[in-house]
Amino acid sequence: MTRGVLRTATWLLPLAALVYLGIALTEIDAGRFAQYLTAEALGIAAVAALLYGAGLYLLAQAWTICLQSFARNPVSPSAALRLYAFATFAKYLPGNVFHYAGRQIAAARLGYGQKAPAQATLMEILGHLAAVGLLLLALLPFALDGLAGLLALAVDQLRPWALAGTLLLLAVLFGLWRSAWVRSLLPPVNARLIARLTGLQIGFFVLAALLGLWLALPVLNLSTEALPLLVFVYLAAWLIGFVTPGAPGGLGVREACLLAGLGGLAPAEAVLAYAAVTRGAFLVGEALFALSGFLLPATAEVSAQSRPSAAAR
């Protein structure tokens, strides 16, 4: 049953988001949309791309630490960072899982086995959910008033298929939580490892949130009181895009969430321009991060099978 729900959600949820965006795009003024893409906004986007690309090394380091903790063979940090960087852009292939699959295949070829990379990836996914969840909880007291108005607006605007999509997404998450396969992958962890992972994950998402806020300033022109709600909606949109199966890199889903969440704060043209600028900046940042893998020494990619294990030494 879980597989059937996942298969259905893989098609329906991204499709619903694209339909929602398509309807919005038919109703906007293209001239007004272009006016929001100012030289200032594009200049900030260029700097944000560089910072975002550098920030991805926080996630790469977190995954590498997990691989080092779970693999039986010694793990070369350079090799792990390199394969993480190269696999990153594969998230934009249909299915939203090929970056994970790429890491899995590359790590196995380096001699780190199958289970340890899968466990490192599972810890990364759980870390994403925990870090963003903690930040949303921290922002909640500052965004309550705006959220109340947003929910009141949403009651009148949401279509039945949006409610159905939400219920389907919750069913998918519940199915994954009950999955015996997921539980079997859970590795033994200690407080020190959890602390290091939490610090790196929260550091990355704080950076991403600040970049999202910076990119919004010249485009949305919001009041100071609305900024906590903006960051809250931005992180919530990232989270929904992340957990939606089948959406490559959350493409379409995050943009739809931003439009739905910020539509009461700014014109639709401004929100779509903001969504386009943030997506473009972070796409470039991910591409630069992937290319940075070439800067790591290729000699690091020596099979761990050729190294003596810790027990042998």
PAZAPA-4460 file (N, C-alpha, C; in steps of 0.05 Angstrom, whole numbers, plus 32768, in hexadecimal, padded with zeros to 4 digits):
% residues 313
    n_x    n_y    n_z   ca_x   ca_y   ca_z    c_x    c_y    c_z   seq   type   mol
   8011   7FE8   8000   8000   8000   8000   8011   8019   8000     1      M     A
   8027   8019   8010   8039   8030   8012   8045   8036   7FF6     2      T     A
   804D   8021   7FE8   8058   8026   7FCD   8044   8033   7FBA     3      R     A
   802B   802A   7FBC   8016   8035   7FAB   8011   8052   7FB2     4      G     A
   8011   8059   7FCB   800D   8075   7FD3   8025   8086   7FC9     5      V     A
   803D   807C   7FCD   8055   808A   7FC4   8054   808F   7FA5     6      L     A
   804D   807A   7F97   804C   807C   7F7A   8037   8091   7F71     7      R     A
   8020   8091   7F7E   800C   80A4   7F78   8015   80C1   7F7F     8      T     A
   8021   80C4   7F97   802A   80DE   7F9F   8040   80E9   7F8D     9      A     A
   8051   80D7   7F83   8067   80DF   7F72   805D   80EE   7F59    10      T     A
   8046   80E6   7F50   803B   80F4   7F39   8028   810B   7F40    11      W     A
   8016   8106   7F54   8001   8119   7F59   800B   8133   7F67    12      L     A
   801D   8131   7F7B   8025   8148   7F8A   8034   815D   7F78    13      L     A
   8049   8154   7F69   8056   8168   7F58   8043   8173   7F42    14      P     A
   8031   8161   7F38   801E   816A   7F24   800B   817F   7F2F    15      L     A
   8002   817B   7F48   7FF0   818F   7F54   7FFE   81AA   7F58    16      A     A
   8018   81A9   7F60   8027   81C2   7F63   802B   81D0   7F48    17      A     A
   8030   81C1   7F33   8034   81CD   7F19   801A   81D9   7F0E    18      L     A
   8004   81CB   7F13   7FEA   81D6   7F0B   7FE4   81F0   7F19    19      V     A
   7FEA   81F1   7F33   7FE6   8209   7F42   7FF7   8220   7F37    20      Y     A
   8011   821A   7F32   8022   822E   7F27   8019   8237   7F0B    21      L     A
   8011   8223   7EFB   8007   822A   7EE0   7FF0   823D   7EE0    22      G     A
   7FDD   8238   7EF2   7FC6   824A   7EF5   7FCF   8266   7EFC    23      I     A
   7FE2   8268   7F0F   7FEC   8282   7F18   7FFB   8290   7F02    24      A     A
   800A   8281   7EF2   8019   828E   7EDC   8007   8299   7EC6    25      L     A
   7FF0   828D   7EC3   7FDD   8298   7EAE   7FD0   82B2   7EB7    26      T     A
   7FD1   82B7   7ED1   7FC3   82CE   7EDC   7FD6   82E6   7EE2    27      E     A
   7FF0   82E2   7EE0   8002   82F8   7EE7   8007   830B   7ECF    28      I     A
   8012   8322   7ED5   801A   8335   7EC1   8038   8332   7EBC    29      D     A
   8040   8329   7EA5   805C   8323   7E9F   806D   833C   7EA2    30      A     A
   8062   8353   7E9A   8072   836C   7E9D   8078   8372   7EBA    31      G     A
   8064   836F   7ECC   8069   8374   7EE8   807C   835F   7EF4    32      R     A
   807A   8347   7EEB   808C   8332   7EF4   80A9   8339   7EEE    33      F     A
   80AE   8343   7ED6   80CA   834A   7ECE   80D4   8362   7EDE    34      A     A
   80C2   8374   7EE6   80CB   838B   7EF5   80D7   8384   7F10    35      Q     A
   80CE   836E   7F1B   80D9   8365   7F35   80F5   8359   7F33    36      Y     A
   80FD   8351   7F1B   8118   8346   7F17   812C   835C   7F12    37      L     A
   8131   836B   7F26   8142   8383   7F24   8160   837B   7F24    38      T     A
   8171   838E   7F1D   818E   8389   7F1D   8197   8383   7F3A    39      A     A
   818B   8390   7F4D   8192   838B   7F69   818B   836E   7F71    40      E     A
   8173   8365   7F69   816B   834A   7F70   817D   8335   7F63    41      A     A
   8184   833A   7F4A   8195   8327   7F3C   81B2   8327   7F47    42      L     A
   81BB   833F   7F4F   81D6   8340   7F5C   81D7   8331   7F76    43      G     A
   81C2   8334   7F86   81C1   8325   7F9F   81BF   8307   7F9A    44      I     A
   81B0   8300   7F85   81AE   82E4   7F7D   81C9   82D8   7F76    45      A     A
   81DA   82E7   7F69   81F5   82DE   7F61   8206   82D8   7F7A    46      A     A
   8205   82EA   7F8D   8214   82E6   7FA6   8209   82CF   7FB6    47      V     A
   81EE   82CE   7FB7   81E1   82B8   7FC5   81E8   829D   7FBA    48      A     A
   81EB   829B   7FA0   81F2   8282   7F93   820D   8278   7F9D    49      A     A
   8220   828A   7FA0   823B   8283   7FAA   8239   827A   7FC7    50      L     A
   822B   8289   7FD7   8228   8282   7FF3   821A   8268   7FF7    51      L     A
   8205   8263   7FE7   81F6   824A   7FEA   8207   8232   7FE1    52      Y     A
   8216   8236   7FCC   8228   8220   7FC3   823C   8219   7FD9    53      G     A
   8247   822E   7FE6   825A   8229   7FFB   824C   821B   8013    54      A     A
   8233   8224   8019   8224   8219   802F   821E   81FB   802C    55      G     A
   821C   81F2   8014   8216   81D6   800F   822C   81C4   801A    56      L     A
   8244   81CF   801F   8259   81BF   802B   8253   81B8   8048    57      Y     A
   8241   81C7   8055   8238   81BF   806F   8229   81A5   806E    58      L     A
   8217   81A2   805B   8208   8189   8058   821B   8172   804F    59      L     A
   822D   8179   803D   8240   8164   8035   8251   815A   804C    60      A     A
   8259   816C   805D   8269   8165   8074   8259   8153   8087    61      Q     A
   823F   815A   808B   822E   814A   809C   822B   812E   8092    62      A     A
   8227   812B   8078   8224   8110   806C   823F   8101   806E    63      W     A
   8255   810E   806A   826F   8102   806C   8274   80F8   8088    64      T     A
   826D   8107   809C   8270   80FF   80B8   8260   80E6   80BE    65      I     A
   8248   80E5   80B3   8238   80CD   80B7   8244   80B4   80A9    66      C     A
   824E   80B8   8091   825A   80A2   8083   8273   8098   8092    67      L     A
   8283   80AB   809D   829A   80A3   80AC   8292   8093   80C5    68      Q     A
   827B   809A   80D1   8272   808C   80E9   8267   8071   80E4    69      S     A
   825B   806C   80CC   824D   8054   80C7   825C   8040   80B6    70      F     A
   826F   8049   80A6   827D   8037   8093   8291   8026   80A3    71      A     A
   8295   800E   809A   82A8   7FFC   80A6   82C5   8003   809D    72      R     A
   82C8   800C   8084   82E2   8013   807A   82E7   8031   807F    73      N     A
   8300   8039   8081   8307   8055   8085   82FC   8066   806E    74      P     A
   82F1   807D   8074   82E5   808F   8060   82F7   80A7   805B    75      V     A
   82FD   80AB   8042   830C   80C3   803A   82F9   80DB   8039    76      S     A
   82FD   80F0   8049   82EB   8107   8049   82EA   8114   802D    77      P     A
   8301   8116   8020   8301   8122   8005   82F1   8112   7FF1    78      S     A
   82F3   80F8   7FF2   82E4   80E7   7FE0   82C6   80E9   7FE6    79      A     A
   82BE   80EA   7FFF   82A2   80EC   8006   8296   8107   7FFE    80      A     A
   82A5   811D   8003   829C   8137   7FFB   829A   8139   7FDC    81      L     A
   82AD   812D   7FCF   82AD   812F   7FB1   8294   8120   7FA6    82      R     A
   828F   8109   7FAF   8278   80FA   7FA4   825D   8107   7FAC    83      L     A
   825C   8113   7FC4   8245   8122   7FCC   8240   813A   7FB9    84      Y     A
   8255   8148   7FB3   8253   8160   7FA1   8249   8157   7F85    85      A     A
   8255   8142   7F7A   824F   813A   7F5F   8232   8130   7F5D    86      F     A
   8228   8124   7F73   820C   8119   7F72   81F7   812D   7F76    87      A     A
   81FE   8145   7F80   81EA   8159   7F89   81D6   8160   7F73    88      T     A
   81DF   8166   7F5B   81CE   8171   7F47   81BB   815C   7F3C    89      F     A
   81C0   8142   7F42   81AE   812D   7F38   8192   812F   7F45    90      A     A
   818F   813F   7F5A   8174   8142   7F67   8160   814D   7F53    91      K     A
   8169   815B   7F3E   8157   8167   7F2B   814E   8154   7F15    92      Y     A
   8157   813B   7F16   814C   8127   7F04   8131   811E   7F0F    93      L     A
   811E   8116   7EFE   8104   810D   7F08   8106   80F7   7F1C    94      P     A
   80F8   80FB   7F32   80F8   80E7   7F48   8103   80F2   7F62    95      G     A
   8115   8106   7F60   811F   8113   7F78   812F   8100   7F8A    96      N     A
   813A   80EB   7F7F   814A   80D8   7F90   8165   80D1   7F83    97      V     A
   816B   80DC   7F6C   8183   80D2   7F5E   819D   80DD   7F6A    98      F     A
   819B   80F3   7F79   81B3   80FC   7F88   81B9   80E9   7F9E    99      H     A
   81A5   80DE   7FAB   81AA   80C9   7FBF   81B5   80AF   7FB2   100      Y     A
   81A8   80A8   7F9C   81B2   8090   7F8E   81CE   8093   7F84   101      A     A
   81D5   80AB   7F7A   81F0   80B0   7F70   8205   80AD   7F86   102      G     A
   81FF   80B8   7F9E   8211   80B5   7FB4   8214   8098   7FBC   103      R     A
   81FD   808A   7FBC   81FE   806E   7FC4   8210   805D   7FB2   104      Q     A
   820D   8061   7F98   821D   8052   7F85   823A   8059   7F87   105      I     A
   8240   8073   7F88   825C   807C   7F8A   8269   8073   7FA3   106      A     A
   825B   8075   7FBA   8266   806C   7FD3   826C   804E   7FD3   107      A     A
   825A   803F   7FC7   825E   8022   7FC6   8277   801B   7FB5   108      A     A
   827B   802A   7F9F   8292   8026   7F8E   82AC   802C   7F9D   109      R     A
   82AB   803F   7FB0   82C2   8046   7FBF   82C8   8032   7FD6   110      L     A
   82B6   801F   7FD9   82BB   800A   7FED   82AE   800F   8007   111      G     A
   829A   8021   8009   828D   8028   8022   8274   8017   8026   112      Y     A
   826F   8004   8015   8258   7FF3   8018   823E   8000   800F   113      G     A
   8228   7FF3   8015   820D   7FFD   800E   81FE   8008   8026   114      Q     A
   8201   7FFC   803D   81F1   8004   8054   81FB   801F   8060   115      K     A
   8215   8023   8062   821F   803B   806F   8217   8055   805F   116      A     A
   821A   8055   8044   8210   806D   8036   81F2   8071   8038   117      P     A
   81E3   805B   8038   81C6   805E   803C   81BF   8069   8057   118      A     A
   81CD   8060   806C   81C9   806B   8087   81D0   8088   8089   119      Q     A
   81E6   8090   807B   81EF   80AC   807C   81DA   80BD   806E   120      A     A
   81CE   80B3   8058   81B9   80C2   804A   81A0   80C4   805B   121      T     A
   8199   80AE   8068   8181   80AF   807A   8185   80C3   8090   122      L     A
   819D   80C4   809C   81A3   80D8   80B1   81A1   80F4   80A6   123      M     A
   81AA   80F8   808D   81A8   8112   8080   818B   811A   807D   124      E     A
   817A   8108   8073   815E   810E   8070   8151   8115   808A   125      I     A
   8156   8105   809F   814B   810B   80B9   8156   8125   80C4   126      L     A
   816F   812B   80BE   817A   8145   80C6   816D   815C   80B9   127      G     A
   8167   815A   809F   8158   816F   8091   813E   8175   809F   128      H     A
   812F   815F   80A4   8114   8162   80B0   8116   816F   80CC   129      L     A
   812A   8165   80DC   812C   816F   80F7   8136   818C   80F7   130      A     A
   8149   8193   80E7   8154   81AE   80E7   813F   81C3   80DE   131      A     A
   8132   81BD   80C8   811D   81D0   80BE   8106   81D1   80D2   132      V     A
   80FF   81BA   80DE   80E9   81BA   80F2   80F0   81CB   810A   133      G     A
   8109   81C9   8113   8111   81DA   812A   8111   81F7   8123   134      L     A
   8119   81FF   810C   8119   821B   8104   80FD   8225   8101   135      L     A
   80EB   8214   80F6   80CF   821D   80F4   80C2   8221   810F   136      L     A
   80C9   820F   8122   80BF   8213   813D   80CA   822C   814A   137      L     A
   80E3   8232   8145   80EF   824B   8150   80E2   8264   8144   138      A     A
   80DA   8262   812B   80CE   8279   811E   80B1   827D   8124   139      L     A
   80A4   8267   812D   8087   8267   8130   807D   827E   8141   140      L     A
   8088   8284   8159   807E   829A   8169   807E   82B5   815B   141      P     A
   8091   82B9   8149   8094   82D2   813B   8082   82D4   8122   142      F     A
   8078   82BD   8119   8068   82BC   8100   804B   82B5   8105   143      A     A
   8042   82B3   811E   8027   82AA   8124   8012   82BD   8118   144      L     A
   8015   82D7   811C   8001   82EA   8112   7FFE   82E8   80F4   145      D     A
   8015   82E6   80E6   8014   82E4   80C9   8008   82CA   80C0   146      G     A
   800F   82B4   80CF   8004   829A   80C7   7FE6   8299   80CB   147      L     A
   7FDC   82A6   80DF   7FBF   82A7   80E3   7FB1   82B4   80CC   148      A     A
   7FBB   82CA   80C3   7FB0   82D7   80AB   7FB3   82C6   8092   149      G     A
   7FCA   82B9   8090   7FCF   82A8   8078   7FBC   8291   8077   150      L     A
   7FB7   8284   808E   7FA5   826D   808E   7F88   8276   8088   151      L     A
   7F80   828E   8092   7F66   8298   808C   7F63   829D   806E   152      A     A
   7F78   82A7   8061   7F77   82AB   8045   7F77   8291   8036   153      L     A
   7F86   827D   803F   7F88   8264   8031   7F6D   8255   8031   154      A     A
   7F5E   8258   8047   7F44   824A   8048   7F33   8251   8030   155      V     A
   7F34   826A   8027   7F23   8273   8011   7F2F   826C   7FF6   156      D     A
   7F4A   8268   7FF5   7F57   8265   7FDB   7F5E   8248   7FD4   157      Q     A
   7F62   8237   7FE7   7F6C   821C   7FE1   7F56   820C   7FD2   158      L     A
   7F5F   81FD   7FBE   7F4D   81EC   7FAF   7F4C   81D1   7FBB   159      R     A
   7F37   81C1   7FB5   7F36   81A6   7FC1   7F4E   8195   7FBC   160      P     A
   7F5A   8197   7FA4   7F71   8186   7F9E   7F89   818D   7FAF   161      W     A
   7F8B   81A6   7FB9   7FA1   81AD   7FCB   7F9E   819E   7FE6   162      A     A
   7F85   819D   7FF0   7F80   818E   8008   7F86   8170   8004   163      L     A
   7F7E   8166   7FED   7F83   814A   7FE8   7FA1   8144   7FE6   164      A     A
   7FB0   8157   7FDA   7FCD   8154   7FD9   7FDA   8154   7FF4   165      G     A
   7FD0   8166   8006   7FDB   8166   8021   7FD6   814C   8030   166      T     A
   7FBE   8141   802D   7FB8   8128   803A   7FC9   8111   802F   167      L     A
   7FCD   8112   8014   7FDE   80FD   8008   7FFB   80FF   8012   168      L     A
   8005   8117   8014   8020   811B   801E   8023   8110   803B   169      L     A
   800F   8116   804C   8010   810C   8067   800F   80ED   8067   170      L     A
   8000   80E2   8055   7FFF   80C4   8053   801A   80B9   804C   171      A     A
   8028   80C6   8039   8042   80BD   8031   8056   80BE   8048   172      V     A
   8056   80D4   8057   8068   80D7   806E   8062   80C2   8083   173      L     A
   8049   80BD   8088   8041   80A9   809C   804A   808D   8093   174      F     A
   8047   8087   8079   8050   806D   806E   806E   8069   8071   175      G     A
   807D   807E   806B   809A   807C   806E   80A2   8078   808B   176      L     A
   8094   8086   809D   809A   8084   80B9   8095   8067   80C3   177      W     A
   8081   805A   80B8   807A   803F   80C1   808A   802A   80B1   178      R     A
   809A   8033   809E   80A8   8020   808D   80BE   8010   809C   179      S     A
   80BD   7FF6   809B   80D1   7FE5   80A8   80EC   7FE9   809B   180      A     A
   80ED   7FEE   8081   8106   7FF2   8072   8114   800B   807D   181      W     A
   8106   8021   8082   8112   8039   808C   811D   8034   80A9   182      V     A
   810D   8026   80B9   8116   8020   80D4   812E   800E   80D5   183      R     A
   8130   7FFC   80C2   8147   7FEA   80C1   8161   7FF9   80BB   184      S     A
   815F   8010   80AE   8177   801F   80A6   8181   8031   80BD   185      L     A
   8171   8036   80D1   8179   8048   80E6   8193   803E   80F3   186      L     A
   81A8   804F   80F3   81C2   8046   80FE   81C4   804D   811B   187      P     A
   81D7   8041   8129   81DD   8049   8145   81EB   8065   8145   188      P     A
   81E1   8077   8155   81EC   8092   8156   81F2   8099   8173   189      V     A
   8203   80AD   8177   8209   80B6   8191   8205   80D4   8193   190      N     A
   8205   80DF   81AB   81FF   80FC   81AF   8212   810E   81A0   191      A     A
   822C   8106   819F   8240   8117   8191   823A   8119   8173   192      R     A
   8233   8102   8167   822C   8102   814A   8213   8113   8145   193      L     A
   81FF   810F   8156   81E6   811F   8152   81EB   813D   8155   194      I     A
   81FC   8144   8168   8202   8161   816C   8211   816C   8154   195      A     A
   8224   815E   8149   8232   8168   8131   8220   816A   8119   196      R     A
   820F   8156   8115   81FD   8157   80FE   81E9   816D   8101   197      L     A
   81DE   8171   811A   81CB   8186   811E   81D7   81A1   8119   198      T     A
   81EF   81A6   8122   81FC   81BF   811E   8200   81C5   8100   199      G     A
   820A   81B1   80F1   820F   81B5   80D4   81F4   81B9   80C5   200      L     A
   81E0   81A9   80CB   81C6   81AC   80BD   81B9   81C7   80C4   201      Q     A
   81B8   81CE   80DD   81AC   81E8   80E4   81BB   81FF   80D8   202      I     A
   81D6   81FD   80D8   81E6   8211   80CC   81DF   8216   80AF   203      G     A
   81DC   81FF   80A0   81D5   8202   8084   81B9   820F   8080   204      F     A
   81A6   8207   808F   818B   8211   808B   8188   822E   8095   205      F     A
   8197   8235   80A9   8197   8251   80B1   81A3   8262   809A   206      V     A
   81B8   8259   808E   81C4   8267   8077   81B0   8269   8060   207      L     A
   81A2   8253   805A   818F   8253   8044   8178   8266   804A   208      A     A
   816F   8266   8063   8159   8278   806B   8161   8296   8068   209      A     A
   817A   829C   8071   8184   82B7   806F   8187   82C0   8052   210      L     A
   8190   82AD   8041   8192   82B3   8025   8176   82B8   8018   211      L     A
   8163   82A7   8020   8147   82AB   8017   813C   82C6   801F   212      G     A
   8142   82CE   8038   813A   82E8   8042   8147   82FF   8032   213      L     A
   8161   82FC   802E   8170   8311   801F   8165   8314   8003   214      W     A
   8160   82FE   7FF5   8155   82FF   7FDA   8139   830B   7FD9   215      L     A
   812A   8309   7FEF   810F   8314   7FF0   810E   8332   7FF3   216      A     A
   8123   833D   7FFF   8122   835A   8006   811E   836C   7FED   217      L     A
   812C   8369   7FD7   8128   837B   7FC0   8110   8373   7FAF   218      P     A
   8105   835B   7FB3   80EF   8351   7FA1   80D4   8355   7FAE   219      V     A
   80D1   834D   7FC7   80B7   834D   7FD3   80B0   8366   7FE2   220      L     A
   80C5   8374   7FEB   80C1   838E   7FF9   80AD   838C   8010   221      N     A
   80B3   8379   8022   80A1   8373   8039   80A8   8385   8050   222      L     A
   8095   8389   8062   809A   8397   807B   80AB   8386   808E   223      S     A
   80B8   8393   80A1   80C9   8384   80B4   80B8   8370   80C4   224      T     A
   809F   8376   80CA   808E   8364   80D9   8088   834A   80CA   225      E     A
   8089   834B   80AF   8083   8334   809E   809A   8322   8099   226      A     A
   80B2   832A   80A1   80CA   831A   809A   80CB   82FF   80A8   227      L     A
   80C3   82FD   80C2   80C3   82E2   80CE   80B0   82CF   80BF   228      P     A
   8099   82D9   80B6   8086   82C9   80A7   8092   82C0   808D   229      L     A
   80A0   82D3   8080   80AE   82CC   8067   80C1   82B5   806A   230      L     A
   80D2   82B6   807F   80E5   82A1   8083   80D7   8287   808A   231      V     A
   80C2   8289   809A   80B2   8271   80A1   80A7   8264   8088   232      F     A
   809A   8273   8077   808E   8268   805E   80A4   825D   804C   233      V     A
   80BB   826B   804B   80D1   8262   803A   80DB   8246   8043   234      Y     A
   80E0   8243   805D   80E9   8229   8067   80D4   8214   8065   235      L     A
   80BB   821B   806A   80A5   8208   8067   80A3   81FF   8049   236      A     A
   80A6   8211   8037   80A6   820A   801A   80BC   81F7   8013   237      A     A
   80D4   81FC   801F   80EB   81EA   801A   80E4   81CF   8024   238      W     A
   80D9   81CD   803D   80D4   81B3   8049   80BF   81A4   8039   239      L     A
   80AA   81B1   8030   8095   81A4   8021   80A0   819A   8007   240      I     A
   80B0   81AA   7FFA   80BD   81A1   7FE1   80CF   8189   7FE5   241      G     A
   80DD   8189   7FFC   80EF   8173   8002   80E1   8159   8006   242      F     A
   80CB   8159   8015   80BD   8140   801B   80AA   8137   8005   243      V     A
   80A5   8148   7FF1   8093   8140   7FDB   80A1   812D   7FC8   244      T     A
   8098   8114   7FC6   80A6   8101   7FB5   80A1   8108   7F97   245      P     A
   80B6   8104   7F87   80B3   8108   7F6B   80B9   8123   7F61   246      G     A
   80BB   8137   7F72   80C0   8153   7F6A   80DF   8157   7F69   247      A     A
   80EB   8159   7F52   8108   815C   7F50   8112   8175   7F5F   248      P     A
   8120   8171   7F75   812A   8189   7F84   8114   819A   7F8E   249      G     A
   80FC   818F   7F92   80E5   819F   7F9A   80DB   81B2   7F85   250      G     A
   80E3   81AE   7F6C   80DD   81C0   7F56   80BF   81C2   7F52   251      L     A
   80B4   81DA   7F53   8098   81DE   7F4F   8089   81DE   7F69   252      G     A
   8090   81CC   7F7B   8082   81C9   7F95   8089   81E1   7FA7   253      V     A
   80A3   81E7   7FA9   80AB   81FD   7FBA   80A0   8218   7FB0   254      R     A
   80A1   821B   7F96   8097   8234   7F8A   8079   8237   7F8F   255      E     A
   806A   8221   7F8C   804E   8222   7F92   8048   8229   7FAF   256      A     A
   8058   821E   7FC1   8055   8224   7FDE   805B   8241   7FE3   257      C     A
   8070   824C   7FD7   8076   8268   7FDB   8060   827A   7FD1   258      L     A
   8054   8273   7FBA   803E   8282   7FAF   8026   8281   7FC1   259      L     A
   8020   8269   7FCB   8009   8267   7FDD   800E   8274   7FF8   260      A     A
   8027   8273   8002   802D   827E   801C   8031   829B   801D   261      G     A
   803C   82A6   8007   8043   82C3   8007   802F   82D3   7FF6   262      L     A
   801B   82C6   7FEA   8008   82D4   7FD9   7FF9   82EA   7FE7   263      G     A
   7FF5   82E8   8001   7FE7   82FD   8010   7FF9   8314   8019   264      G     A
   8013   8311   8014   8026   8326   801D   8031   8337   8006   265      L     A
   8030   832C   7FEE   803B   833A   7FD7   802C   8332   7FBE   266      A     A
   802E   8342   7FA8   8021   833A   7F8F   802B   8320   7F85   267      P     A
   801B   8311   7F76   8023   82F7   7F6B   803C   82FA   7F5A   268      A     A
   803E   830F   7F4A   8055   8313   7F39   806F   8315   7F4A   269      E     A
   806D   8323   7F61   8085   8326   7F72   808C   830B   7F7E   270      A     A
   8079   82FC   7F87   807E   82E2   7F94   808B   82CF   7F7F   271      V     A
   8080   82CE   7F67   808B   82BD   7F52   80A7   82C6   7F4A   272      L     A
   80AC   82E0   7F4A   80C7   82EA   7F44   80DA   82E1   7F5A   273      A     A
   80D1   82E2   7F73   80E1   82D9   7F8A   80E7   82BC   7F88   274      Y     A
   80D3   82AC   7F81   80D7   828F   7F7E   80EB   8289   7F68   275      A     A
   80E9   8298   7F52   80FB   8294   7F3B   8118   829C   7F43   276      A     A
   811B   82B2   7F51   8136   82BB   7F59   8143   82A7   7F6C   277      V     A
   8134   829E   7F80   813F   828C   7F94   8146   8271   7F86   278      T     A
   8134   8267   7F76   813A   824E   7F68   8152   8251   7F56   279      R     A
   8154   8267   7F47   816B   826A   7F36   8185   826D   7F45   280      G     A
   8185   827C   7F5B   819E   8280   7F6B   81A7   8265   7F77   281      A     A
   8194   8256   7F81   819C   823D   7F8E   81A3   8227   7F79   282      F     A
   8197   8228   7F62   819F   8216   7F4D   81BD   821B   7F45   283      L     A
   81C3   8235   7F42   81DF   823C   7F3B   81F2   8233   7F52   284      V     A
   81E9   8238   7F6A   81F9   8230   7F81   81FE   8212   7F82   285      G     A
   81EA   8202   7F7C   81ED   81E5   7F7C   81FF   81DD   7F65   286      E     A
   81FD   81EA   7F4E   820F   81E4   7F38   822C   81EA   7F3F   287      A     A
   8231   8201   7F4C   824C   8208   7F54   8257   81F4   7F68   288      L     A
   8245   81EC   7F7B   824E   81D8   7F8E   8255   81BE   7F81   289      F     A
   8245   81B5   7F6E   824B   819C   7F5F   8266   819F   7F50   290      A     A
   826A   81B6   7F44   8283   81B9   7F35   829B   81BB   7F48   291      L     A
   8297   81C4   7F60   82AD   81C6   7F73   82B9   81AB   7F7A   292      S     A
   82A9   8196   7F75   82B4   817B   7F79   82CE   8176   7F6A   293      G     A
   82D1   8184   7F53   82E9   8180   7F43   8301   818C   7F50   294      F     A
   82FD   819E   7F64   8313   81AA   7F72   831F   8198   7F87   295      L     A
   830F   8184   7F8F   831A   8170   7FA2   832C   815D   7F94   296      L     A
   8341   8154   7FA1   8355   8143   7F93   8349   8128   7F8A   297      P     A
   834D   8122   7F71   8342   8109   7F66   8350   80F1   7F73   298      A     A
   8368   80F5   7F7E   8376   80DE   7F8B   8368   80D5   7FA4   299      T     A
   8354   80E6   7FAE   8345   80DE   7FC5   8333   80C7   7FBF   300      A     A
   832C   80C3   7FA5   8319   80AE   7F9E   8327   8093   7F9B   301      E     A
   8334   808B   7FB0   8341   8071   7FB1   832E   805E   7FC0   302      V     A
   832A   8046   7FB5   8317   8034   7FC1   831E   802E   7FDE   303      S     A
   830A   8030   7FEF   830F   8029   800C   8315   800C   800F   304      A     A
   830F   7FFC   7FFB   8315   7FDF   7FFD   8333   7FDA   7FFD   305      Q     A
   8342   7FED   7FF2   835F   7FE9   7FF0   836D   7FF3   8009   306      S     A
   835E   8000   801B   836A   8009   8034   8366   7FF5   804A   307      R     A
   8378   7FF1   805C   8374   7FDF   8072   835F   7FEA   8085   308      P     A
   834E   7FD9   808F   8339   7FE2   80A1   8346   7FE7   80BC   309      S     A
   8336   7FF5   80CD   8340   7FFD   80E8   8346   7FE3   80F8   310      A     A
   8335   7FCF   80F4   8339   7FB6   8103   8353   7FA8   80FB   311      A     A
   8359   7FA9   80E0   8372   7F9C   80D6   838B   7FAA   80E0   312      A     A
   8388   7FC4   80E5   83A0   7FD2   80EF   83A2   7FCF   810D   313      R     A
***
